[in-house]
């Protein structure tokens, strides 16, 4: 049986774009007769708050979204990520990086898709003696993956055949940040691999991340899921939906009197699932058959 997931970060209220992705992922799973789980990507303790977790779960329940299995929190899965790092270290694929963000930006030639600088591999060239000495003296450092050269190719159900040079696009990926927080790409790679997850539907801003995560999965001897990266919700000016476009928080629309059916029908209609009129999620499942193909 296929199994999808929806994985918000509880760092603020859900906005309409988040809700649309949740609805599409849910309908994709239900239309194929599969399951879908809910995971909170809450590793960044500086940004993720309990109050936002509560509000997001409340909003998702208000829409009528139901989940299979227990709620998963990445913050409760740290041993799994540490084991993955240890596996990569044993294979000689991990090295300490002592560069600050400022140093990386100064040395890098261009930013990648997340508007972060491409890491130029400065610390990969450090000898083990020098690295050990700096760690012993307490120098702050992250752990990076020595990304192999080559093109990562995969099929995306929305974008078709995709080819991304991970080393050229992002450089060596952060596995553990200098503050000890597990890197996003590693955590998602561990959590999204088959057989736990067979299908990932999410926003197209994470298309490159699929390539990054597939590299990590392969090095961990894990099988990647199928991917579908849906278009982002845009404002009237054609740019990514943001607060400057007005009221985008789902909660604001709830408080203004919108019903769950109003929101579900409108957001699903953007993918030609229904005609945009008020609808329940269950009513839309038969209309979402194309998503499951």
C-alpha positions, 0 to 999 in steps of 0.5 A: 500500500502506498503511503504519503506524508504531510510535514509542516514546520511549526514555526508560524501559522499555516497559510493558504499555500501550506493548506493547499499542499496539505490538501493535494497531498491528502487527496493524492494518497486517498485517491490511490487508496493509500495512507498518509501520515502527519509529521512535524519538522520541528528540529529547529528549536529557535523557530519551532514553538509549541503554540504554533504546533497546536494552532497548525494541528487545529487548522488541519483538523478544521479543514477535515484532514485525517491522518493514518498512524500517530503524529511523528515529531522529528524532535523525537527521532534524533537517535535515528539521525545520529545513527545515519550520521555515524553510518556516513562517518564510518564510510569516510564521507563526513568532515568537520566544517569550521566556516562561518556563514559570513566566510562561506558567503564571501568565498562562494561564487553564487547562491543556490535555490534557497538563497544560501551560498554554495559551500566551496569545500574549504574544510574538506581539504583540512588534514585529519590532524588539523581538524582534530586539533581544532575540535580539541580546542573547542572550535565551533563546527558543523558536520558536512557530507562530502557530496560525490560528483555526478548528476542526480536524475529522477522522475517527478510526477509534475516536472517530469525527468529532473537532472540536478548536479548536487555538488554544483548546486549546493556544495557539500551538505550540512548533516549537523549544524554547528549548534548541534541541530540535525540538518534538514536534508539529512532528517528528511532523507531518513524520514522519507525513505521507503518503506516508511514513505512511498510518495512525497507531494510538496511544493516545487520550491523543494524540487532541488531538495529531492536531489539532495535527499536522494543522494543521502538516501543512496549513501545510506542504502535507502530507497527514495520515494516517488516525488511530486512537486506542485506549483507554489501559490502565487500572489496577484503580482506573480511572486510567491505568496507572502504577507505583503499580498494581504491576509494569507493565514488560514486562521484569518479566513476562519475568523472571517467566517469562511467554512472548511468547505469554502477553503477546501473547494477553492484550493483544490479547484486551483488544481482542477480538482472540482470547480472551486465551489465549496466542497468537502474533502471526501467529495473531492476524492473521486475527482482527484484520480488524476493525482494518483496516476 
